[in-house]
Amino acid sequence: MEASLTAQANAIQLAALAVEVAHLKVAVADLRSTNASQSAKLDRVLEQLAQARGGWRTLMLIGGAAGTLGSAATWVVSHLKA
């Protein structure tokens, strides 16, 4: 009788562990899909940042050139008056 109860308890514990493992497998699969989605989003964000860096460089180049031309024009005008 005792052995029968122990075998039954072991079977119940084994079934409970099997259910828990099944739930964990589903949770891991969900985490993997979420991680893949986040990785794709991160790749898109990094791509946008790379494009923005190029845009900032272009704007700084144009601003620097405009500042240089403006100061050169001011210098020329101020020396022509004298």
mmCIF file of the N, C-alpha and C atoms, coordinates in Angstrom:
data_MODEL
# 
_entry.id   MODEL 
# 
loop_
_atom_site.group_PDB 
_atom_site.id 
_atom_site.type_symbol 
_atom_site.label_atom_id 
_atom_site.label_alt_id 
_atom_site.label_comp_id 
_atom_site.label_asym_id 
_atom_site.label_entity_id 
_atom_site.label_seq_id 
_atom_site.pdbx_PDB_ins_code 
_atom_site.Cartn_x 
_atom_site.Cartn_y 
_atom_site.Cartn_z 
_atom_site.occupancy 
_atom_site.B_iso_or_equiv 
_atom_site.pdbx_formal_charge 
_atom_site.auth_seq_id 
_atom_site.auth_comp_id 
_atom_site.auth_asym_id 
_atom_site.auth_atom_id 
_atom_site.pdbx_PDB_model_num 
ATOM 1   N N  . MET A 1 1  ? 0.822  -1.189  0.000   1.00 0.00 ? 1  MET A N  1 
ATOM 2   C CA . MET A 1 1  ? 0.000  0.000   0.000   1.00 0.00 ? 1  MET A CA 1 
ATOM 3   C C  . MET A 1 1  ? 0.869  1.258   0.000   1.00 0.00 ? 1  MET A C  1 
ATOM 4   N N  . GLU A 1 2  ? 1.896  1.233   0.843   1.00 0.00 ? 2  GLU A N  1 
ATOM 5   C CA . GLU A 1 2  ? 2.822  2.375   0.945   1.00 0.00 ? 2  GLU A CA 1 
ATOM 6   C C  . GLU A 1 2  ? 3.538  2.606   -0.385  1.00 0.00 ? 2  GLU A C  1 
ATOM 7   N N  . ALA A 1 3  ? 3.976  1.530   -1.027  1.00 0.00 ? 3  ALA A N  1 
ATOM 8   C CA . ALA A 1 3  ? 4.676  1.640   -2.304  1.00 0.00 ? 3  ALA A CA 1 
ATOM 9   C C  . ALA A 1 3  ? 3.751  2.173   -3.381  1.00 0.00 ? 3  ALA A C  1 
ATOM 10  N N  . SER A 1 4  ? 2.500  1.785   -3.322  1.00 0.00 ? 4  SER A N  1 
ATOM 11  C CA . SER A 1 4  ? 1.509  2.255   -4.285  1.00 0.00 ? 4  SER A CA 1 
ATOM 12  C C  . SER A 1 4  ? 1.286  3.755   -4.145  1.00 0.00 ? 4  SER A C  1 
ATOM 13  N N  . LEU A 1 5  ? 1.205  4.237   -2.894  1.00 0.00 ? 5  LEU A N  1 
ATOM 14  C CA . LEU A 1 5  ? 1.032  5.671   -2.659  1.00 0.00 ? 5  LEU A CA 1 
ATOM 15  C C  . LEU A 1 5  ? 2.262  6.450   -3.094  1.00 0.00 ? 5  LEU A C  1 
ATOM 16  N N  . THR A 1 6  ? 3.439  5.903   -2.843  1.00 0.00 ? 6  THR A N  1 
ATOM 17  C CA . THR A 1 6  ? 4.673  6.575   -3.250  1.00 0.00 ? 6  THR A CA 1 
ATOM 18  C C  . THR A 1 6  ? 4.767  6.637   -4.774  1.00 0.00 ? 6  THR A C  1 
ATOM 19  N N  . ALA A 1 7  ? 4.397  5.554   -5.449  1.00 0.00 ? 7  ALA A N  1 
ATOM 20  C CA . ALA A 1 7  ? 4.422  5.535   -6.909  1.00 0.00 ? 7  ALA A CA 1 
ATOM 21  C C  . ALA A 1 7  ? 3.412  6.528   -7.475  1.00 0.00 ? 7  ALA A C  1 
ATOM 22  N N  . GLN A 1 8  ? 2.245  6.591   -6.832  1.00 0.00 ? 8  GLN A N  1 
ATOM 23  C CA . GLN A 1 8  ? 1.218  7.528   -7.281  1.00 0.00 ? 8  GLN A CA 1 
ATOM 24  C C  . GLN A 1 8  ? 1.680  8.963   -7.050  1.00 0.00 ? 8  GLN A C  1 
ATOM 25  N N  . ALA A 1 9  ? 2.292  9.256   -5.906  1.00 0.00 ? 9  ALA A N  1 
ATOM 26  C CA . ALA A 1 9  ? 2.805  10.591  -5.617  1.00 0.00 ? 9  ALA A CA 1 
ATOM 27  C C  . ALA A 1 9  ? 3.907  10.967  -6.602  1.00 0.00 ? 9  ALA A C  1 
ATOM 28  N N  . ASN A 1 10 ? 4.762  10.017  -6.913  1.00 0.00 ? 10 ASN A N  1 
ATOM 29  C CA . ASN A 1 10 ? 5.826  10.270  -7.886  1.00 0.00 ? 10 ASN A CA 1 
ATOM 30  C C  . ASN A 1 10 ? 5.250  10.563  -9.265  1.00 0.00 ? 10 ASN A C  1 
ATOM 31  N N  . ALA A 1 11 ? 4.218  9.832   -9.651  1.00 0.00 ? 11 ALA A N  1 
ATOM 32  C CA . ALA A 1 11 ? 3.576  10.044  -10.950 1.00 0.00 ? 11 ALA A CA 1 
ATOM 33  C C  . ALA A 1 11 ? 2.933  11.427  -11.016 1.00 0.00 ? 11 ALA A C  1 
ATOM 34  N N  . ILE A 1 12 ? 2.316  11.832  -9.905  1.00 0.00 ? 12 ILE A N  1 
ATOM 35  C CA . ILE A 1 12 ? 1.689  13.168  -9.855  1.00 0.00 ? 12 ILE A CA 1 
ATOM 36  C C  . ILE A 1 12 ? 2.757  14.253  -9.951  1.00 0.00 ? 12 ILE A C  1 
ATOM 37  N N  . GLN A 1 13 ? 3.851  14.087  -9.227  1.00 0.00 ? 13 GLN A N  1 
ATOM 38  C CA . GLN A 1 13 ? 4.941  15.071  -9.281  1.00 0.00 ? 13 GLN A CA 1 
ATOM 39  C C  . GLN A 1 13 ? 5.561  15.126  -10.674 1.00 0.00 ? 13 GLN A C  1 
ATOM 40  N N  . LEU A 1 14 ? 5.702  13.959  -11.296 1.00 0.00 ? 14 LEU A N  1 
ATOM 41  C CA . LEU A 1 14 ? 6.256  13.907  -12.650 1.00 0.00 ? 14 LEU A CA 1 
ATOM 42  C C  . LEU A 1 14 ? 5.333  14.624  -13.635 1.00 0.00 ? 14 LEU A C  1 
ATOM 43  N N  . ALA A 1 15 ? 4.027  14.422  -13.493 1.00 0.00 ? 15 ALA A N  1 
ATOM 44  C CA . ALA A 1 15 ? 3.061  15.092  -14.380 1.00 0.00 ? 15 ALA A CA 1 
ATOM 45  C C  . ALA A 1 15 ? 3.100  16.599  -14.154 1.00 0.00 ? 15 ALA A C  1 
ATOM 46  N N  . ALA A 1 16 ? 3.211  17.014  -12.887 1.00 0.00 ? 16 ALA A N  1 
ATOM 47  C CA . ALA A 1 16 ? 3.279  18.444  -12.585 1.00 0.00 ? 16 ALA A CA 1 
ATOM 48  C C  . ALA A 1 16 ? 4.538  19.054  -13.190 1.00 0.00 ? 16 ALA A C  1 
ATOM 49  N N  . LEU A 1 17 ? 5.641  18.344  -13.116 1.00 0.00 ? 17 LEU A N  1 
ATOM 50  C CA . LEU A 1 17 ? 6.881  18.841  -13.715 1.00 0.00 ? 17 LEU A CA 1 
ATOM 51  C C  . LEU A 1 17 ? 6.786  18.908  -15.232 1.00 0.00 ? 17 LEU A C  1 
ATOM 52  N N  . ALA A 1 18 ? 6.118  17.918  -15.831 1.00 0.00 ? 18 ALA A N  1 
ATOM 53  C CA . ALA A 1 18 ? 5.945  17.921  -17.284 1.00 0.00 ? 18 ALA A CA 1 
ATOM 54  C C  . ALA A 1 18 ? 5.119  19.127  -17.728 1.00 0.00 ? 18 ALA A C  1 
ATOM 55  N N  . VAL A 1 19 ? 4.071  19.451  -16.959 1.00 0.00 ? 19 VAL A N  1 
ATOM 56  C CA . VAL A 1 19 ? 3.243  20.620  -17.281 1.00 0.00 ? 19 VAL A CA 1 
ATOM 57  C C  . VAL A 1 19 ? 4.065  21.896  -17.122 1.00 0.00 ? 19 VAL A C  1 
ATOM 58  N N  . GLU A 1 20 ? 4.850  21.973  -16.067 1.00 0.00 ? 20 GLU A N  1 
ATOM 59  C CA . GLU A 1 20 ? 5.676  23.153  -15.838 1.00 0.00 ? 20 GLU A CA 1 
ATOM 60  C C  . GLU A 1 20 ? 6.706  23.329  -16.953 1.00 0.00 ? 20 GLU A C  1 
ATOM 61  N N  . VAL A 1 21 ? 7.308  22.236  -17.393 1.00 0.00 ? 21 VAL A N  1 
ATOM 62  C CA . VAL A 1 21 ? 8.269  22.300  -18.497 1.00 0.00 ? 21 VAL A CA 1 
ATOM 63  C C  . VAL A 1 21 ? 7.575  22.770  -19.776 1.00 0.00 ? 21 VAL A C  1 
ATOM 64  N N  . ALA A 1 22 ? 6.380  22.300  -20.023 1.00 0.00 ? 22 ALA A N  1 
ATOM 65  C CA . ALA A 1 22 ? 5.632  22.731  -21.211 1.00 0.00 ? 22 ALA A CA 1 
ATOM 66  C C  . ALA A 1 22 ? 5.367  24.231  -21.164 1.00 0.00 ? 22 ALA A C  1 
ATOM 67  N N  . HIS A 1 23 ? 4.974  24.736  -19.989 1.00 0.00 ? 23 HIS A N  1 
ATOM 68  C CA . HIS A 1 23 ? 4.739  26.182  -19.841 1.00 0.00 ? 23 HIS A CA 1 
ATOM 69  C C  . HIS A 1 23 ? 6.038  26.959  -20.041 1.00 0.00 ? 23 HIS A C  1 
ATOM 70  N N  . LEU A 1 24 ? 7.128  26.443  -19.521 1.00 0.00 ? 24 LEU A N  1 
ATOM 71  C CA . LEU A 1 24 ? 8.410  27.114  -19.684 1.00 0.00 ? 24 LEU A CA 1 
ATOM 72  C C  . LEU A 1 24 ? 8.848  27.135  -21.145 1.00 0.00 ? 24 LEU A C  1 
ATOM 73  N N  . LYS A 1 25 ? 8.564  26.064  -21.883 1.00 0.00 ? 25 LYS A N  1 
ATOM 74  C CA . LYS A 1 25 ? 8.898  26.034  -23.306 1.00 0.00 ? 25 LYS A CA 1 
ATOM 75  C C  . LYS A 1 25 ? 8.130  27.112  -24.061 1.00 0.00 ? 25 LYS A C  1 
ATOM 76  N N  . VAL A 1 26 ? 6.854  27.276  -23.725 1.00 0.00 ? 26 VAL A N  1 
ATOM 77  C CA . VAL A 1 26 ? 6.043  28.314  -24.363 1.00 0.00 ? 26 VAL A CA 1 
ATOM 78  C C  . VAL A 1 26 ? 6.582  29.690  -24.012 1.00 0.00 ? 26 VAL A C  1 
ATOM 79  N N  . ALA A 1 27 ? 6.950  29.886  -22.744 1.00 0.00 ? 27 ALA A N  1 
ATOM 80  C CA . ALA A 1 27 ? 7.486  31.179  -22.314 1.00 0.00 ? 27 ALA A CA 1 
ATOM 81  C C  . ALA A 1 27 ? 8.802  31.496  -23.017 1.00 0.00 ? 27 ALA A C  1 
ATOM 82  N N  . VAL A 1 28 ? 9.659  30.502  -23.173 1.00 0.00 ? 28 VAL A N  1 
ATOM 83  C CA . VAL A 1 28 ? 10.941 30.713  -23.857 1.00 0.00 ? 28 VAL A CA 1 
ATOM 84  C C  . VAL A 1 28 ? 10.705 31.039  -25.330 1.00 0.00 ? 28 VAL A C  1 
ATOM 85  N N  . ALA A 1 29 ? 9.773  30.356  -25.958 1.00 0.00 ? 29 ALA A N  1 
ATOM 86  C CA . ALA A 1 29 ? 9.461  30.651  -27.357 1.00 0.00 ? 29 ALA A CA 1 
ATOM 87  C C  . ALA A 1 29 ? 8.940  32.081  -27.498 1.00 0.00 ? 29 ALA A C  1 
ATOM 88  N N  . ASP A 1 30 ? 8.106  32.520  -26.557 1.00 0.00 ? 30 ASP A N  1 
ATOM 89  C CA . ASP A 1 30 ? 7.597  33.886  -26.570 1.00 0.00 ? 30 ASP A CA 1 
ATOM 90  C C  . ASP A 1 30 ? 8.730  34.890  -26.383 1.00 0.00 ? 30 ASP A C  1 
ATOM 91  N N  . LEU A 1 31 ? 9.636  34.594  -25.470 1.00 0.00 ? 31 LEU A N  1 
ATOM 92  C CA . LEU A 1 31 ? 10.782 35.479  -25.253 1.00 0.00 ? 31 LEU A CA 1 
ATOM 93  C C  . LEU A 1 31 ? 11.666 35.565  -26.493 1.00 0.00 ? 31 LEU A C  1 
ATOM 94  N N  . ARG A 1 32 ? 11.841 34.442  -27.158 1.00 0.00 ? 32 ARG A N  1 
ATOM 95  C CA . ARG A 1 32 ? 12.656 34.453  -28.376 1.00 0.00 ? 32 ARG A CA 1 
ATOM 96  C C  . ARG A 1 32 ? 12.030 35.320  -29.461 1.00 0.00 ? 32 ARG A C  1 
ATOM 97  N N  . SER A 1 33 ? 10.720 35.211  -29.638 1.00 0.00 ? 33 SER A N  1 
ATOM 98  C CA . SER A 1 33 ? 10.067 36.030  -30.669 1.00 0.00 ? 33 SER A CA 1 
ATOM 99  C C  . SER A 1 33 ? 10.110 37.507  -30.286 1.00 0.00 ? 33 SER A C  1 
ATOM 100 N N  . THR A 1 34 ? 9.935  37.811  -29.007 1.00 0.00 ? 34 THR A N  1 
ATOM 101 C CA . THR A 1 34 ? 10.029 39.194  -28.546 1.00 0.00 ? 34 THR A CA 1 
ATOM 102 C C  . THR A 1 34 ? 11.441 39.732  -28.759 1.00 0.00 ? 34 THR A C  1 
ATOM 103 N N  . ASN A 1 35 ? 12.437 38.925  -28.443 1.00 0.00 ? 35 ASN A N  1 
ATOM 104 C CA . ASN A 1 35 ? 13.828 39.329  -28.628 1.00 0.00 ? 35 ASN A CA 1 
ATOM 105 C C  . ASN A 1 35 ? 14.136 39.582  -30.099 1.00 0.00 ? 35 ASN A C  1 
ATOM 106 N N  . ALA A 1 36 ? 13.627 38.739  -30.974 1.00 0.00 ? 36 ALA A N  1 
ATOM 107 C CA . ALA A 1 36 ? 13.841 38.931  -32.408 1.00 0.00 ? 36 ALA A CA 1 
ATOM 108 C C  . ALA A 1 36 ? 13.195 40.225  -32.881 1.00 0.00 ? 36 ALA A C  1 
ATOM 109 N N  . SER A 1 37 ? 11.999 40.506  -32.379 1.00 0.00 ? 37 SER A N  1 
ATOM 110 C CA . SER A 1 37 ? 11.301 41.737  -32.740 1.00 0.00 ? 37 SER A CA 1 
ATOM 111 C C  . SER A 1 37 ? 12.074 42.958  -32.257 1.00 0.00 ? 37 SER A C  1 
ATOM 112 N N  . GLN A 1 38 ? 12.571 42.904  -31.035 1.00 0.00 ? 38 GLN A N  1 
ATOM 113 C CA . GLN A 1 38 ? 13.333 44.029  -30.493 1.00 0.00 ? 38 GLN A CA 1 
ATOM 114 C C  . GLN A 1 38 ? 14.653 44.213  -31.240 1.00 0.00 ? 38 GLN A C  1 
ATOM 115 N N  . SER A 1 39 ? 15.267 43.124  -31.649 1.00 0.00 ? 39 SER A N  1 
ATOM 116 C CA . SER A 1 39 ? 16.516 43.221  -32.414 1.00 0.00 ? 39 SER A CA 1 
ATOM 117 C C  . SER A 1 39 ? 16.260 43.897  -33.758 1.00 0.00 ? 39 SER A C  1 
ATOM 118 N N  . ALA A 1 40 ? 15.158 43.562  -34.397 1.00 0.00 ? 40 ALA A N  1 
ATOM 119 C CA . ALA A 1 40 ? 14.818 44.193  -35.677 1.00 0.00 ? 40 ALA A CA 1 
ATOM 120 C C  . ALA A 1 40 ? 14.570 45.684  -35.485 1.00 0.00 ? 40 ALA A C  1 
ATOM 121 N N  . LYS A 1 41 ? 13.863 46.041  -34.420 1.00 0.00 ? 41 LYS A N  1 
ATOM 122 C CA . LYS A 1 41 ? 13.611 47.458  -34.149 1.00 0.00 ? 41 LYS A CA 1 
ATOM 123 C C  . LYS A 1 41 ? 14.915 48.196  -33.849 1.00 0.00 ? 41 LYS A C  1 
ATOM 124 N N  . LEU A 1 42 ? 15.791 47.575  -33.095 1.00 0.00 ? 42 LEU A N  1 
ATOM 125 C CA . LEU A 1 42 ? 17.077 48.190  -32.782 1.00 0.00 ? 42 LEU A CA 1 
ATOM 126 C C  . LEU A 1 42 ? 17.902 48.409  -34.044 1.00 0.00 ? 42 LEU A C  1 
ATOM 127 N N  . ASP A 1 43 ? 17.857 47.453  -34.960 1.00 0.00 ? 43 ASP A N  1 
ATOM 128 C CA . ASP A 1 43 ? 18.572 47.614  -36.230 1.00 0.00 ? 43 ASP A CA 1 
ATOM 129 C C  . ASP A 1 43 ? 18.040 48.811  -37.001 1.00 0.00 ? 43 ASP A C  1 
ATOM 130 N N  . ARG A 1 44 ? 16.712 48.982  -37.009 1.00 0.00 ? 44 ARG A N  1 
ATOM 131 C CA . ARG A 1 44 ? 16.126 50.131  -37.710 1.00 0.00 ? 44 ARG A CA 1 
ATOM 132 C C  . ARG A 1 44 ? 16.529 51.441  -37.040 1.00 0.00 ? 44 ARG A C  1 
ATOM 133 N N  . VAL A 1 45 ? 16.553 51.480  -35.715 1.00 0.00 ? 45 VAL A N  1 
ATOM 134 C CA . VAL A 1 45 ? 16.954 52.695  -34.999 1.00 0.00 ? 45 VAL A CA 1 
ATOM 135 C C  . VAL A 1 45 ? 18.412 53.023  -35.296 1.00 0.00 ? 45 VAL A C  1 
ATOM 136 N N  . LEU A 1 46 ? 19.281 52.024  -35.279 1.00 0.00 ? 46 LEU A N  1 
ATOM 137 C CA . LEU A 1 46 ? 20.697 52.264  -35.574 1.00 0.00 ? 46 LEU A CA 1 
ATOM 138 C C  . LEU A 1 46 ? 20.895 52.754  -36.999 1.00 0.00 ? 46 LEU A C  1 
ATOM 139 N N  . GLU A 1 47 ? 20.098 52.242  -37.922 1.00 0.00 ? 47 GLU A N  1 
ATOM 140 C CA . GLU A 1 47 ? 20.175 52.710  -39.309 1.00 0.00 ? 47 GLU A CA 1 
ATOM 141 C C  . GLU A 1 47 ? 19.770 54.179  -39.408 1.00 0.00 ? 47 GLU A C  1 
ATOM 142 N N  . GLN A 1 48 ? 18.705 54.538  -38.708 1.00 0.00 ? 48 GLN A N  1 
ATOM 143 C CA . GLN A 1 48 ? 18.265 55.939  -38.713 1.00 0.00 ? 48 GLN A CA 1 
ATOM 144 C C  . GLN A 1 48 ? 19.317 56.848  -38.093 1.00 0.00 ? 48 GLN A C  1 
ATOM 145 N N  . LEU A 1 49 ? 19.950 56.400  -37.020 1.00 0.00 ? 49 LEU A N  1 
ATOM 146 C CA . LEU A 1 49 ? 20.995 57.208  -36.393 1.00 0.00 ? 49 LEU A CA 1 
ATOM 147 C C  . LEU A 1 49 ? 22.184 57.390  -37.320 1.00 0.00 ? 49 LEU A C  1 
ATOM 148 N N  . ALA A 1 50 ? 22.539 56.355  -38.051 1.00 0.00 ? 50 ALA A N  1 
ATOM 149 C CA . ALA A 1 50 ? 23.647 56.468  -39.001 1.00 0.00 ? 50 ALA A CA 1 
ATOM 150 C C  . ALA A 1 50 ? 23.320 57.489  -40.089 1.00 0.00 ? 50 ALA A C  1 
ATOM 151 N N  . GLN A 1 51 ? 22.075 57.483  -40.559 1.00 0.00 ? 51 GLN A N  1 
ATOM 152 C CA . GLN A 1 51 ? 21.668 58.464  -41.564 1.00 0.00 ? 51 GLN A CA 1 
ATOM 153 C C  . GLN A 1 51 ? 21.648 59.870  -40.976 1.00 0.00 ? 51 GLN A C  1 
ATOM 154 N N  . ALA A 1 52 ? 21.217 59.999  -39.733 1.00 0.00 ? 52 ALA A N  1 
ATOM 155 C CA . ALA A 1 52 ? 21.165 61.314  -39.095 1.00 0.00 ? 52 ALA A CA 1 
ATOM 156 C C  . ALA A 1 52 ? 22.569 61.875  -38.912 1.00 0.00 ? 52 ALA A C  1 
ATOM 157 N N  . ARG A 1 53 ? 23.537 61.002  -38.576 1.00 0.00 ? 53 ARG A N  1 
ATOM 158 C CA . ARG A 1 53 ? 24.910 61.472  -38.415 1.00 0.00 ? 53 ARG A CA 1 
ATOM 159 C C  . ARG A 1 53 ? 25.421 62.071  -39.719 1.00 0.00 ? 53 ARG A C  1 
ATOM 160 N N  . GLY A 1 54 ? 25.116 61.444  -40.832 1.00 0.00 ? 54 GLY A N  1 
ATOM 161 C CA . GLY A 1 54 ? 25.528 61.979  -42.130 1.00 0.00 ? 54 GLY A CA 1 
ATOM 162 C C  . GLY A 1 54 ? 24.852 63.305  -42.424 1.00 0.00 ? 54 GLY A C  1 
ATOM 163 N N  . GLY A 1 55 ? 23.594 63.425  -42.043 1.00 0.00 ? 55 GLY A N  1 
ATOM 164 C CA . GLY A 1 55 ? 22.865 64.677  -42.227 1.00 0.00 ? 55 GLY A CA 1 
ATOM 165 C C  . GLY A 1 55 ? 23.449 65.799  -41.399 1.00 0.00 ? 55 GLY A C  1 
ATOM 166 N N  . TRP A 1 56 ? 23.813 65.503  -40.152 1.00 0.00 ? 56 TRP A N  1 
ATOM 167 C CA . TRP A 1 56 ? 24.423 66.529  -39.300 1.00 0.00 ? 56 TRP A CA 1 
ATOM 168 C C  . TRP A 1 56 ? 25.761 66.985  -39.852 1.00 0.00 ? 56 TRP A C  1 
ATOM 169 N N  . ARG A 1 57 ? 26.532 66.043  -40.368 1.00 0.00 ? 57 ARG A N  1 
ATOM 170 C CA . ARG A 1 57 ? 27.828 66.415  -40.961 1.00 0.00 ? 57 ARG A CA 1 
ATOM 171 C C  . ARG A 1 57 ? 27.617 67.359  -42.151 1.00 0.00 ? 57 ARG A C  1 
ATOM 172 N N  . THR A 1 58 ? 26.639 67.050  -42.966 1.00 0.00 ? 58 THR A N  1 
ATOM 173 C CA . THR A 1 58 ? 26.355 67.896  -44.122 1.00 0.00 ? 58 THR A CA 1 
ATOM 174 C C  . THR A 1 58 ? 25.908 69.280  -43.681 1.00 0.00 ? 58 THR A C  1 
ATOM 175 N N  . LEU A 1 59 ? 25.028 69.337  -42.693 1.00 0.00 ? 59 LEU A N  1 
ATOM 176 C CA . LEU A 1 59 ? 24.575 70.638  -42.197 1.00 0.00 ? 59 LEU A CA 1 
ATOM 177 C C  . LEU A 1 59 ? 25.727 71.439  -41.591 1.00 0.00 ? 59 LEU A C  1 
ATOM 178 N N  . MET A 1 60 ? 26.612 70.782  -40.864 1.00 0.00 ? 60 MET A N  1 
ATOM 179 C CA . MET A 1 60 ? 27.752 71.486  -40.277 1.00 0.00 ? 60 MET A CA 1 
ATOM 180 C C  . MET A 1 60 ? 28.694 71.996  -41.370 1.00 0.00 ? 60 MET A C  1 
ATOM 181 N N  . LEU A 1 61 ? 28.878 71.218  -42.419 1.00 0.00 ? 61 LEU A N  1 
ATOM 182 C CA . LEU A 1 61 ? 29.715 71.650  -43.533 1.00 0.00 ? 61 LEU A CA 1 
ATOM 183 C C  . LEU A 1 61 ? 29.124 72.877  -44.212 1.00 0.00 ? 61 LEU A C  1 
ATOM 184 N N  . ILE A 1 62 ? 27.824 72.830  -44.470 1.00 0.00 ? 62 ILE A N  1 
ATOM 185 C CA . ILE A 1 62 ? 27.158 73.964  -45.118 1.00 0.00 ? 62 ILE A CA 1 
ATOM 186 C C  . ILE A 1 62 ? 27.193 75.186  -44.208 1.00 0.00 ? 62 ILE A C  1 
ATOM 187 N N  . GLY A 1 63 ? 26.929 74.987  -42.914 1.00 0.00 ? 63 GLY A N  1 
ATOM 188 C CA . GLY A 1 63 ? 26.969 76.113  -41.973 1.00 0.00 ? 63 GLY A CA 1 
ATOM 189 C C  . GLY A 1 63 ? 28.359 76.704  -41.860 1.00 0.00 ? 63 GLY A C  1 
ATOM 190 N N  . GLY A 1 64 ? 29.370 75.860  -41.824 1.00 0.00 ? 64 GLY A N  1 
ATOM 191 C CA . GLY A 1 64 ? 30.749 76.357  -41.753 1.00 0.00 ? 64 GLY A CA 1 
ATOM 192 C C  . GLY A 1 64 ? 31.129 77.125  -43.000 1.00 0.00 ? 64 GLY A C  1 
ATOM 193 N N  . ALA A 1 65 ? 30.730 76.598  -44.155 1.00 0.00 ? 65 ALA A N  1 
ATOM 194 C CA . ALA A 1 65 ? 31.028 77.293  -45.409 1.00 0.00 ? 65 ALA A CA 1 
ATOM 195 C C  . ALA A 1 65 ? 30.305 78.628  -45.470 1.00 0.00 ? 65 ALA A C  1 
ATOM 196 N N  . ALA A 1 66 ? 29.045 78.659  -45.046 1.00 0.00 ? 66 ALA A N  1 
ATOM 197 C CA . ALA A 1 66 ? 28.288 79.915  -45.062 1.00 0.00 ? 66 ALA A CA 1 
ATOM 198 C C  . ALA A 1 66 ? 28.897 80.920  -44.098 1.00 0.00 ? 66 ALA A C  1 
ATOM 199 N N  . GLY A 1 67 ? 29.313 80.458  -42.928 1.00 0.00 ? 67 GLY A N  1 
ATOM 200 C CA . GLY A 1 67 ? 29.961 81.360  -41.968 1.00 0.00 ? 67 GLY A CA 1 
ATOM 201 C C  . GLY A 1 67 ? 31.264 81.914  -42.503 1.00 0.00 ? 67 GLY A C  1 
ATOM 202 N N  . THR A 1 68 ? 32.042 81.071  -43.163 1.00 0.00 ? 68 THR A N  1 
ATOM 203 C CA . THR A 1 68 ? 33.311 81.513  -43.738 1.00 0.00 ? 68 THR A CA 1 
ATOM 204 C C  . THR A 1 68 ? 33.076 82.526  -44.852 1.00 0.00 ? 68 THR A C  1 
ATOM 205 N N  . LEU A 1 69 ? 32.133 82.241  -45.731 1.00 0.00 ? 69 LEU A N  1 
ATOM 206 C CA . LEU A 1 69 ? 31.827 83.182  -46.819 1.00 0.00 ? 69 LEU A CA 1 
ATOM 207 C C  . LEU A 1 69 ? 31.278 84.495  -46.280 1.00 0.00 ? 69 LEU A C  1 
ATOM 208 N N  . GLY A 1 70 ? 30.437 84.416  -45.258 1.00 0.00 ? 70 GLY A N  1 
ATOM 209 C CA . GLY A 1 70 ? 29.895 85.640  -44.665 1.00 0.00 ? 70 GLY A CA 1 
ATOM 210 C C  . GLY A 1 70 ? 30.976 86.487  -44.019 1.00 0.00 ? 70 GLY A C  1 
ATOM 211 N N  . SER A 1 71 ? 31.872 85.844  -43.294 1.00 0.00 ? 71 SER A N  1 
ATOM 212 C CA . SER A 1 71 ? 32.941 86.627  -42.655 1.00 0.00 ? 71 SER A CA 1 
ATOM 213 C C  . SER A 1 71 ? 33.912 87.171  -43.694 1.00 0.00 ? 71 SER A C  1 
ATOM 214 N N  . ALA A 1 72 ? 34.163 86.421  -44.767 1.00 0.00 ? 72 ALA A N  1 
ATOM 215 C CA . ALA A 1 72 ? 35.034 86.922  -45.837 1.00 0.00 ? 72 ALA A CA 1 
ATOM 216 C C  . ALA A 1 72 ? 34.381 88.122  -46.524 1.00 0.00 ? 72 ALA A C  1 
ATOM 217 N N  . ALA A 1 73 ? 33.081 88.038  -46.770 1.00 0.00 ? 73 ALA A N  1 
ATOM 218 C CA . ALA A 1 73 ? 32.373 89.161  -47.392 1.00 0.00 ? 73 ALA A CA 1 
ATOM 219 C C  . ALA A 1 73 ? 32.406 90.379  -46.483 1.00 0.00 ? 73 ALA A C  1 
ATOM 220 N N  . THR A 1 74 ? 32.227 90.178  -45.198 1.00 0.00 ? 74 THR A N  1 
ATOM 221 C CA . THR A 1 74 ? 32.283 91.290  -44.245 1.00 0.00 ? 74 THR A CA 1 
ATOM 222 C C  . THR A 1 74 ? 33.663 91.908  -44.222 1.00 0.00 ? 74 THR A C  1 
ATOM 223 N N  . TRP A 1 75 ? 34.700 91.087  -44.262 1.00 0.00 ? 75 TRP A N  1 
ATOM 224 C CA . TRP A 1 75 ? 36.068 91.587  -44.261 1.00 0.00 ? 75 TRP A CA 1 
ATOM 225 C C  . TRP A 1 75 ? 36.341 92.415  -45.514 1.00 0.00 ? 75 TRP A C  1 
ATOM 226 N N  . VAL A 1 76 ? 35.884 91.904  -46.673 1.00 0.00 ? 76 VAL A N  1 
ATOM 227 C CA . VAL A 1 76 ? 36.097 92.616  -47.934 1.00 0.00 ? 76 VAL A CA 1 
ATOM 228 C C  . VAL A 1 76 ? 35.379 93.958  -47.907 1.00 0.00 ? 76 VAL A C  1 
ATOM 229 N N  . VAL A 1 77 ? 34.126 93.975  -47.462 1.00 0.00 ? 77 VAL A N  1 
ATOM 230 C CA . VAL A 1 77 ? 33.343 95.217  -47.431 1.00 0.00 ? 77 VAL A CA 1 
ATOM 231 C C  . VAL A 1 77 ? 33.980 96.213  -46.476 1.00 0.00 ? 77 VAL A C  1 
ATOM 232 N N  . SER A 1 78 ? 34.440 95.758  -45.321 1.00 0.00 ? 78 SER A N  1 
ATOM 233 C CA . SER A 1 78 ? 35.028 96.683  -44.344 1.00 0.00 ? 78 SER A CA 1 
ATOM 234 C C  . SER A 1 78 ? 36.365 97.244  -44.846 1.00 0.00 ? 78 SER A C  1 
ATOM 235 N N  . HIS A 1 79 ? 37.108 96.494  -45.631 1.00 0.00 ? 79 HIS A N  1 
ATOM 236 C CA . HIS A 1 79 ? 38.390 96.995  -46.140 1.00 0.00 ? 79 HIS A CA 1 
ATOM 237 C C  . HIS A 1 79 ? 38.204 97.834  -47.406 1.00 0.00 ? 79 HIS A C  1 
ATOM 238 N N  . LEU A 1 80 ? 37.113 97.687  -48.128 1.00 0.00 ? 80 LEU A N  1 
ATOM 239 C CA . LEU A 1 80 ? 36.846 98.524  -49.293 1.00 0.00 ? 80 LEU A CA 1 
ATOM 240 C C  . LEU A 1 80 ? 36.420 99.926  -48.882 1.00 0.00 ? 80 LEU A C  1 
ATOM 241 N N  . LYS A 1 81 ? 35.774 100.065 -47.733 1.00 0.00 ? 81 LYS A N  1 
ATOM 242 C CA . LYS A 1 81 ? 35.317 101.366 -47.266 1.00 0.00 ? 81 LYS A CA 1 
ATOM 243 C C  . LYS A 1 81 ? 36.500 102.237 -46.827 1.00 0.00 ? 81 LYS A C  1 
ATOM 244 N N  . ALA A 1 82 ? 37.549 101.614 -46.367 1.00 0.00 ? 82 ALA A N  1 
ATOM 245 C CA . ALA A 1 82 ? 38.676 102.374 -45.811 1.00 0.00 ? 82 ALA A CA 1 
ATOM 246 C C  . ALA A 1 82 ? 39.551 102.957 -46.863 1.00 0.00 ? 82 ALA A C  1 
# 
